Structure formats: structure tokens, C-alpha cells
Amino acid sequence: MHFTFLPPSTTILIKSEVTEDKKAALIKLNNFLFDPTQPKKWTPESLVKNLGPTDINYLLFSCDPEEKDHNSQGPYHVPEKGVVSYAGLAGIYQDLRNASMKNDLSIPLFNNLRNGYWMLDYIANRFYFIGFILD
């Protein structure tokens, strides 16, 4: 959906439905994040306490040649955009920041997320590669 030139006071009502499997996942995530009775297996501090500078550099950055040396694949390719600058989280950070500042959900990165979980799998596999696993 793209809305342009809407007059002031325009009201738009959009109805959407969440599939049952996604609803169950959202409930589980919500309970994990916000239910104080749920035991937490990890905290933000515990996630990084055993990581060294090399691990943190790998998770955040890692250019194309470095990434190919580590696991034989380069940085993630976003259709309609191309290859991100870094294989780590910093590779998508700039796009997320720009989209946030412009309130623009139509960027190629978000289109890719709407179309499938490939980027999330890519990121999770990079974390798994260095033994960064959440139970």
C-alpha cells in the first residue's frame, strides 16, 4: 500500500489477520519478553560476556573477502538493492536507520523480509557458525 497526498484528518481502516502458527510464535515471544514470571535463560549482558573482540567484529561487520574466508559465502544479497556492505548486523543497520528516519517501510530490505525469512536465516546461521546459540 502506498498512500500519497492524503488530506488532513484522513482515516484509513485496514483489517489484517495473523495465521495460527505466527500467532503462536508472537504469543511465545511476547511472553518471553514481557512476562516477569517467565524464567529468563539469558540477558543482554550474558549474550556478550563470552565473546571476544574477534567474535563481536564478526557478528557486526565482516566484509566480503573476510566472510568468504570464514564460511564460503559473502554478505547477504537483497533483491532490488544488491549486496549489503557488511555480512554482519552493520550491513543492514544503515538501511534500518534510514527507513526509521523517513518512516519508509517500502525499502528493498523490508520487501525481502515480507517475502520470506531468508535474511533472518542468513543472520541466524552466521551466529550459529561461531557458536552463538540461544536455547
N, C-alpha and C positions, 0 to 999 in steps of 0.2 A: 504494500500500500504506500502510496506517495500522496501526501496532501500538500498542496501549494496554494497560496493566496486565499487562505480561509479568512473570512471576515471575523472581527472580534465577536466573542460570545458564541462562536460555533460550537455545537455539541455533537460529538460523534460517539455512537454506541457500537462496540464491537463484541460479539459473542465468540468465545472460543471454548474448546473442550480439550482436556488432557486425557491421553489414553491411560488405561488402568496401570500398565507397567510403569509409565512415567509418574503417575500419581503416587504409586507405592514408593518409588525412588525419592520423590520430593518429600514425602512424609518422613521417610527414614533420614534424609539429610536434615530436614527441619528439626526432628527430634535430637539428632546428634549435635547440631549446632546450638539449639536454644533450650533444650530440656535439662534443667540443673540436676535432675535425678538420674540422668544417664551417665554412667561412668565414662570418663574420657581416657582413651588409651594413649593419647598424645596431646601435647600442647604445642603452640608455635615454637617455644624455646626448645622443646625436646626434639623437634624436627631437625634442627640445625646444629645441635650441640656436638654431634659426632662427625660433622662434615668439615673437611679441611678446605683451605683456600682453593685447591685444585678442583675439588668437587663443586664448590659454590660457583667457581668460574665456569665449569662445565654446564651446570644447571641454568645459569643466567646467559651465558654467551656462547662461545664455540662457533668460530667461523667455518666456512665450507671445507677448507682443507683439514682443519682440526677434526671436524665431525666425521669426515670420511676416514680419517686415521682411526678414530675411536670405534666406529660401528658400521663403516662402509656405506653410509648414506649421508646426504648433505642436508642442509636446512630445509624446512618444510616449504613446499610449493603451494601457494594459494592461487587457485584458478582466478582469472581476471586481474591478477596483480603480479604474480611471479614469485620468485624465491624470496623469502624473508631474509633480512640482513644477518641474523644470527640464528643458530639452531636452538638456542636456549630461550628462556622466557623473555629476554630482552628483545628477541626478534619480533614478537607480537606486541610488545609493550607500547611502542610508538603508535601503532595503529589503534590500539585501545585508548590511548591518551587522546589522540586526535578525534576519535569518534565521540569520546566523552565530552570534550571541549565544544564540539559542534552539535552534540546531540544527534548524531548521524548513525542510524542503525543499518544503513544501506551499503556500508563498505564491503569490499570483497571478502574480508575476513569473517564478517558475520554471515554473509551469504553462504560461505563454506561451512560454518557451524550449523546453519539451518538445514543444509543439505545432507549432513552426516557427521559422524564422530571421528573422522579421520585425523583431524588436527589434535583432538584430545587423546586419541590413541598414540599418536606420534609423541606427544609430550610425556604421557604416562610411560611409554616404552623407554624413553631417554632416562627417566627417573629410575625405572626398574634396572636399566643397564648398569648403573653404578651402585645398586643395592639399596636405593632409597625407596623402601616399600612401606606402605601404611597397611596395617591389619584392619 
